[in-house]
Structures are given as C-alpha cells and as structure tokens.
Amino acid sequence: MPDLIAALLISLLKAVLVVLGLLTTFAYMTLIERRLLGRMQIRHGPNRVGPMGLLQPAADAIKSIFKEDLTVTLADKLVYTLAPIVAIGMALTAFGGIPAGPAGSLFGENPWVYNLDAGILALLALTSMGVYGIFLGGWASGSKYPMLGALRSSAQMISYELGMGLSILGLLMLVGTTSFHGIVGWQAQNGVLILFQSLGFALFLISSFAETNRTPFDLPEAEQEIVAGYLTEYSAIKWALFQMAEYVNMITASAVMATLFLGGWKGPQFLNAVIPGVSDWPLVWLIAKIAFFLFLFIWVRATLPRLRYDQLMRFGWKLLLPLALANTVVTAAFLAFRGSGGLWFLGVLSLAGLLALLLMSDRVRVLWNRPTVRRPESEAVRAGGD
Amino acid sequence: MGVLEIAKGMGVTLGKLFQKPVTVSYPEQRATLQPRFRGRHVLTRHPGQRPGELGLEKCIGCSLCAAACPAYAIYVEAAENDPANPTAPGERYAKVYEINMLRCIFCGMCEEACPTGAVVMGNEFEMADYRAGDFVYAKEDMLVGVTGSLPQRREAARSGKPVRLGFQLEGPPRAELEGVKYP
C-alpha cells in the first residue's frame, strides 16, 4: 500500500512538473515568437519589460489575470466557462504520455507521466477532444461570429484529423506498435522514421499546422472575416487559457513529430563515438527537437499568409487525404510483398510520394478549382454589372 | 511549382532574421527628421544691430495668421509700440500671441499668411503633457532661442539637465527659421 501511494505521489509530482514546464514554455514561447516575428520583419520585438523583454510574459500574465472578465448576457454561463478549461485540460493531458528519456533516467524515475500501449492513439484522441473546447466556446458565447468561427474550425480540425491519423498509419504498420517506447526503440535500431516515411512526415507536419490552428491554417481566428472567431467574446484569463491551449497543442505536436519521425528522446547514434552514452541523455534531445519544430511553426507564421476557407478544405480533402491513403496502401503493399527487401526501398517510394505531393500541390489546383457549373457568358456579364 | 515559391519566401524571412532591425528606438535614439517637417511654431526675430544683441520681433500683431488658421488655434492681441523702446518695427507688436497646440493641425497656413515671416513652423514635436491648459503656448514659449516644449523645459528644470530633443535634422534647419539651432 505505501508503495502505491508513493508511486501515486511521484506520478502527481511529475504531472505537476510537466504542467509547469509546459506553461512556462508557453509563456516564453509567446515572447520568443514575438521577438522572432519582429526580427523576421526587420524590427525589434517587445524589448521594454525587463532586460531584453524577458519579463514580458509575467506582465502579460498579470494583465490577463486582473483584466475584467466579461461574460456576454446571452452566453450559456456554464459551458462558456467550461470551454477554455476543456481546451487547456485536453492539451495538457496529451503531453504526459511522451517519453523524454530511457526508463528510470530521471532521478531513478521514468521520465514520462503515463505510459500507454496505445500511446499515439490516446494522444490523437486527447488532442481531438480539444475541438470541443473551440466548438463549445463558440457556441456558448451566444454571438454570431464566434458561432461561425467555431463551426468552421470544427470542420477544419475534423477534416485534418483524418489526414493526420491516416498519415501515420503507414508508420504504425511498419513499426508494429502504437506505444511511443516501441516507436522510439524501433528507430534506435533501424534509423529514424523520417527516412522511410518522408511523405507521411510531410503530411503529418501539414496536418499539425492545421490541427493547432497555426498559420497558414489559422482560419478560426481570421480577423478579416469573423472578427476573432470563437475567441471574440472571450476576455481576460479565459482568453489566455485558449491561447495557452493553442501553444501547448503546438508543443505537443512538436513532441509527437519528434518522437514519431526524428527518433524521439534518443540522440543520433554516431555521437556516441565522441561522448559515450550521449544519445541516451534524457530530456536534452527531445527538447532540442521540440525547439526545432517550434521554430518551424514561428518561421512559417512569419512567411505564409492565411488560406481561404475553400482552399483549406480542398487541400485537406482532395490532396492530403488521398496522399495519406496512398502512403498507407504503398506501405502496406511493401510490408506484404517485402520478402527480403531492405527498408531503403520504402524510403525511395516515400521520397517519390513526397515529390508527387510537391508537384501536385500546384498542378492539381487548376483541375479542382474549375467551377462545375458555368454560367453562359451573357448572364455572367449581366450579373457582374453595376 | 508552388512549393518552390513557399521555399523562396521562407528563405527571405530567414535571411531577414539576421538583418539589423531598421527600428529607431525612439526615446533612446533620436529620430531623424527632414528639415521641412512641420512641428511646433517658432516666432522669429530680426537680426540684432550688434552681434550678440537680440533683434526686434518680426511679429507686428496683424492677426493674419489667426485669420488664416483653419483650426482657430491662434489668438493675437496687438498693442502700440513704445517709440523709445520698440518691441517690433512699425507701429504695433503682439502683446499676446498664443497658439493652442491641441487645436493646431500643423498645416502651416499661418506661416504662409504671415506678411513679415514672423511665425515659422519649427521641427520640435514632443509636446505631450498632462493638462489641456498647458497646451496653450504663449509668446515666451515660442520665441527664437527657446529650446524644447513646455513639458520638456519643466522636466529639464526639475532634473537640472539641459533639454534633450528626441530628433535630429538631416542637414541644417530651413532658412526661414532664422537663428534657430537644434542640438
């Protein structure tokens, strides 16, 4: 019995540490993002609060907590309050399953909060619960624009979840397990999965951008069309919780990509020759990989404009999904008829798929963009006249 | 290929990341203004008889600037000159010359209307203050030789340091700003 309590306490402590770590990362992500965006636009970012603006997150936090928390009269009070909590709760829960090092490496404890055999499936399920936060928030606001924003972002997230799930199906078949430990272990033996599933990686990357509502897929917050989408009626700490959820989702997505495709918490093996055991250091490698992906998120945000809604849907359903399916089928065929064939062949196939994605992303657009019903020329002129 | 264009764009943003920001950190660094910049008015003087001596004020209190002002920001009250000790050449001078800087739109029409070239748009612009009444600038606040706005001079008097202007000019001040020197 005392063992159980000790284990429970340790788990609780680890959970609190993960939450603290995630929230601190979120706070400083906002600062780093603003600074980097600033530098990419040839200006300084926020640099006034504290040295180099390092206290900006603290100032933001104090502001959000003490700001007046407005509630719309027409809002469904309970759901309105619950929605941001759902969003952040699901976002925080999802991260706990990702291993950050080998078993027992964190002061004799395991560097993960919970370990499920269905690791990646549970994580996908939890992150897709996040859409409830957005949708309920938009619905409970009792206002038009949040409703529209919530509807379209639900549609977006559900559509891209399909692509996301399908894009890693090939990977899971190849590895033969859904637990993160199994996937990391397989990669330690056979090489990182991005080599064999580069198409899957590209598709997963794109869907992660859509899943976390980041540019160029940040349709839920399209100011020009729907004010701020589901966030319109939120203020103060509830708004901050939604922002937190978005950033935590981003961190989780980065961690998942690092774990699934880049070898997870294991560093590159060849470095072991320089410093023995360096690839088994806990936390370091995972954090470095997460940082890389977070930089990518910011970099893309600084570069790409937002997609139109129909473009987003067309891209998701007509390009991402079929390619993910094709990836699954090809991987399945490879596994079935592999014989003694090496994994390198799958890598080549996958690269070809990636090339197809790059080529088709532009070519196919013309085919699919054509309206199905063409109005006669005279009618079109009449309709367009003033 | 669309992806190539995306890659090109990403390359541009990554390149800009390492470029020095063009921002002028304003209160610490000075903003660079063109000499034509229309800021706070300056009431100029004629050159003095002997070097170092203050000349007569150019303003003759005709109120044409007040008439030209589209924002009704200028108030002029003229008085007769003391013939023995004139303030301005001619019969009259401006006893009261006030500009409400909150109403002023800095259009420069007063400058165009002025027959003697007395009121000229200077380059100072830092006039933020706390009370509406403090924005009415009197003659003493605008005559040549006064550096800085009311709040700037108040701050300078409080701290004992000279007035620090937050801008620098590209080149010397305009010729119309007779006798004006910006540090």
Interface residues (C-beta under 8 A of the other chain):
Chain A: L36 G38 R39 M40 Q41 I42 R43 H44 W299 V300 A302 T303 L304 L358 L359 S361 D362 R365
Chain B: M1 G2 V3 I6 G9 M10 V12 T13 L14 K16 L17 Q19 K20 P21 V22 T23 S25
